[in-house]
């Protein structure tokens, strides 16, 4: 029998995963994120924290997978599109980076974030 988490429980586990990430406790953060994903594969925050834990551990392909899955469920998060674009740049996948950064630009509602996106587009993708 699978049990569903309440919104409060989901929020608490997500915040705990964030707390571990913030303190460099990457294995703990990843374990919590994997738990969220196991209970609900559509948990965007679980995928986000999984991707960030993988990124901080140097697993860029795992980070891409996490961020892409997070974006399936949270497509309007410009900060996620930016993170994905930066990963693609590091991996030398410049066309994918350009597409991700353009989506970040289209969904950005923060001037500071938009300036970061524009700078990356101009510098890294030859625009």
C-alpha positions in Angstrom: 0.0 0.0 0.0 1.4 3.4 -1.0 0.7 6.3 1.2 0.4 9.9 0.1 2.0 12.8 1.8 0.0 15.8 2.9 1.1 19.1 1.6 2.6 20.0 5.0 4.6 16.8 5.0 5.8 17.3 1.5 6.8 20.9 2.3 8.6 19.8 5.4 10.7 17.2 3.6 11.4 19.7 0.7 12.6 22.3 3.2 14.8 19.6 5.0 16.3 18.7 1.6 17.0 22.4 1.0 18.5 22.7 4.5 20.9 19.8 3.8 21.9 21.2 0.4 22.6 24.6 1.9 25.0 23.0 4.4 26.7 20.7 1.9 25.1 17.6 3.2 24.6 16.3 -0.3 23.9 12.6 0.3 21.2 13.5 2.8 19.6 16.0 0.5 19.7 13.5 -2.4 18.1 10.8 -0.2 15.3 13.1 0.8 14.7 14.2 -2.8 14.7 10.6 -4.0 12.1 9.8 -1.3 9.9 12.6 -2.6 10.3 11.4 -6.1 9.6 7.8 -5.2 6.3 8.8 -3.5 5.3 11.1 -6.4 7.3 11.0 -9.7 5.6 14.4 -10.5 7.1 16.2 -7.5 8.9 19.1 -9.2 10.7 20.2 -6.0 11.9 16.7 -5.4 13.4 16.7 -8.9 14.9 20.1 -8.4 16.6 19.1 -5.2 17.8 15.8 -6.7 19.3 17.7 -9.7 21.0 20.3 -7.4 22.5 17.5 -5.2 23.8 15.7 -8.3 25.2 19.0 -9.7 27.0 19.8 -6.5 28.5 16.2 -6.5 29.8 16.8 -10.0 27.3 14.5 -11.8 26.3 17.0 -14.5 24.3 14.4 -16.5 22.3 13.5 -13.4 21.8 17.2 -12.7 20.4 17.7 -16.2 18.0 14.8 -15.7 16.8 16.3 -12.4 16.3 19.8 -13.8 14.6 18.5 -16.9 12.2 16.5 -14.9 11.6 19.4 -12.5 10.8 21.6 -15.5 8.2 19.1 -16.7 6.2 19.9 -13.6 7.3 23.5 -13.1 7.8 24.9 -16.6 7.4 28.6 -15.6 10.5 28.6 -13.3 13.0 30.9 -15.1 15.6 30.1 -12.5 15.4 26.4 -13.4 15.7 27.2 -17.1 18.8 29.2 -16.2 20.3 26.4 -14.2 19.7 24.0 -17.1 21.2 26.4 -19.6 24.3 26.8 -17.5 24.7 23.0 -17.2 24.4 22.7 -21.0 27.1 25.3 -21.5 29.4 23.4 -19.1 28.7 20.2 -21.1 29.4 22.0 -24.4 25.8 21.5 -25.6 25.4 25.1 -26.8 22.3 24.7 -28.9 20.4 23.2 -26.0 21.9 25.9 -23.8 20.5 28.6 -26.1 17.0 27.0 -26.1 17.0 26.7 -22.3 18.2 30.3 -21.8 15.6 31.6 -24.2 12.9 29.9 -22.2 14.5 31.4 -19.1 14.2 34.8 -20.7 10.6 34.2 -21.8 9.5 33.2 -18.3 11.7 35.6 -16.2 9.8 38.2 -14.2 12.8 39.4 -12.2 15.1 42.1 -13.8 18.2 40.7 -12.1 17.6 37.2 -13.3 16.8 38.5 -16.8 20.1 40.4 -16.9 22.0 37.2 -16.0 20.2 35.2 -18.7 21.0 37.9 -21.3 24.6 38.0 -20.3 24.9 34.2 -20.7 23.1 34.2 -24.0 25.5 36.9 -25.3 28.7 35.4 -23.9 28.3 31.7 -24.3 26.1 31.1 -27.3 27.5 33.7 -29.7 24.4 35.8 -29.9 
